Amino acid sequence: MFVTYFHKGLLSTCKKETVLQQLDEHMDTGELVAFASQISSLVLESIINEKLYEQFWKTKYYPLLKQHLINTHRIKELVDYFARNNCLDDATALIQEYQKKCGNPAVADVPASHLLQMYLNASEGPCVLEVP
């Protein structure tokens, strides 16, 4: 019940970074341990759904957001964001990290521009890219 209210009500009206910061603080004291993971996932999903990548890209919460995207196989949106903003190194680094997690380290030998093009042209949600 609390999580549903948090997701639909409170989360839509508060700053996501503040919520993540407060979760960090309360985790250090042992408070909210039971809900922290659920709340964190809801906040990260909200960030993704609202496409707030720019607000979190240069914060200490970017690695958490990136890991959530990798774990849920949803990196394409962030890769697209990086490509649109000419952050090609960030886009290819994300693709390489994702491919390595999926068991495809062969992409490390693919030139960055080619890797990005391969990924953007691949079908939706590919875990393992075919390296020619």
C-alpha positions as CSV (number, residue, x, y, z in Angstrom):
1,M,0.0,0.0,0.0
2,F,2.7,2.5,1.0
3,V,4.8,1.7,-2.1
4,T,1.7,2.2,-4.4
5,Y,1.0,5.6,-2.7
6,F,4.6,6.6,-2.9
7,H,4.8,5.8,-6.6
8,K,1.5,7.4,-7.7
9,G,1.4,10.3,-5.3
10,L,4.5,11.4,-3.6
11,L,7.0,10.5,-6.2
12,S,5.2,12.6,-8.9
13,T,5.6,15.8,-6.7
14,C,9.1,15.5,-5.2
15,K,12.6,15.8,-6.5
16,K,13.9,12.4,-7.4
17,E,17.5,13.2,-6.4
18,T,16.4,14.3,-3.0
19,V,14.6,10.9,-2.5
20,L,17.7,9.0,-3.6
21,Q,19.8,11.1,-1.2
22,Q,17.4,10.5,1.7
23,L,17.4,6.8,1.0
24,D,21.2,6.8,1.2
25,E,21.1,8.6,4.5
26,H,18.5,6.3,6.0
27,M,20.3,3.2,4.8
28,D,23.3,4.3,6.7
29,T,21.3,4.4,9.9
30,G,19.5,1.1,9.2
31,E,16.1,2.8,8.7
32,L,13.8,1.9,5.8
33,V,16.0,-1.1,4.9
34,A,12.9,-3.2,4.0
35,F,11.6,-0.6,1.6
36,A,14.8,1.0,0.3
37,S,15.3,-1.3,-2.6
38,Q,11.7,-1.0,-3.8
39,I,11.6,2.7,-3.4
40,S,14.9,3.1,-5.2
41,S,13.6,1.0,-8.1
42,L,10.5,3.1,-8.3
43,V,12.5,6.4,-8.3
44,L,14.8,5.0,-11.0
45,E,11.8,3.9,-13.1
46,S,10.3,7.3,-12.7
47,I,13.5,8.9,-13.9
48,I,13.6,6.6,-16.9
49,N,9.9,7.1,-17.7
50,E,10.2,10.8,-17.5
51,K,13.5,10.7,-19.5
52,L,15.3,12.8,-16.9
53,Y,18.7,11.5,-17.9
54,E,20.3,15.0,-18.2
55,Q,19.4,15.8,-14.6
56,F,21.2,12.7,-13.3
57,W,24.0,12.2,-15.8
58,K,26.6,14.2,-13.9
59,T,25.4,13.3,-10.4
60,K,26.6,10.6,-8.0
61,Y,23.3,8.7,-8.8
62,Y,24.2,8.2,-12.5
63,P,26.0,4.9,-11.8
64,L,22.9,3.6,-9.9
65,L,20.6,4.7,-12.8
66,K,23.0,3.2,-15.4
67,Q,23.1,-0.1,-13.4
68,H,19.3,-0.2,-13.2
69,L,19.0,0.4,-17.0
70,I,21.6,-2.4,-17.6
71,N,19.9,-4.8,-15.2
72,T,16.5,-4.2,-16.8
73,H,17.9,-4.3,-20.4
74,R,16.7,-0.8,-21.2
75,I,19.9,0.9,-22.2
76,K,18.7,1.9,-25.7
77,E,16.9,5.0,-24.5
78,L,20.1,6.3,-22.7
79,V,22.3,5.3,-25.7
80,D,19.9,7.3,-27.9
81,Y,20.1,10.2,-25.5
82,F,23.9,10.2,-25.6
83,A,23.9,9.9,-29.4
84,R,21.5,12.9,-29.8
85,N,23.7,15.0,-27.5
86,N,27.0,14.0,-29.3
87,C,28.2,12.1,-26.2
88,L,29.5,9.3,-28.4
89,D,32.2,8.1,-25.9
90,D,29.5,7.8,-23.2
91,A,27.2,5.9,-25.6
92,T,29.8,3.4,-26.7
93,A,31.1,2.9,-23.1
94,L,27.5,2.1,-22.1
95,I,27.1,-0.3,-25.0
96,Q,30.4,-2.0,-24.2
97,E,29.5,-2.4,-20.5
98,Y,26.1,-3.8,-21.4
99,Q,27.5,-6.2,-23.9
100,K,30.2,-7.4,-21.5
101,K,27.5,-8.1,-18.9
102,C,25.6,-10.1,-21.5
103,G,28.7,-12.2,-22.2
104,N,29.8,-10.5,-25.4
105,P,33.2,-9.0,-24.7
106,A,34.1,-9.2,-28.5
107,V,32.6,-5.8,-29.0
108,A,35.7,-4.3,-27.3
109,D,37.5,-4.7,-30.5
110,V,34.9,-2.9,-32.6
111,P,35.6,0.8,-33.4
112,A,33.4,3.1,-31.3
113,S,31.5,4.7,-34.3
114,H,30.8,1.3,-35.8
115,L,29.7,-0.1,-32.5
116,L,27.3,2.7,-31.9
117,Q,25.9,2.4,-35.5
118,M,25.5,-1.4,-35.0
119,Y,23.6,-0.9,-31.7
120,L,21.3,1.8,-33.0
121,N,20.5,-0.3,-36.1
122,A,19.9,-3.5,-34.1
123,S,16.4,-4.7,-33.4
124,E,14.8,-3.4,-30.1
125,G,16.4,-4.7,-27.0
126,P,19.3,-6.8,-28.3
127,C,21.4,-8.2,-25.6
128,V,24.2,-9.6,-27.8
129,L,25.2,-7.8,-30.9
130,E,26.5,-9.8,-33.8
131,V,30.1,-8.8,-34.5
132,P,31.0,-9.2,-38.1
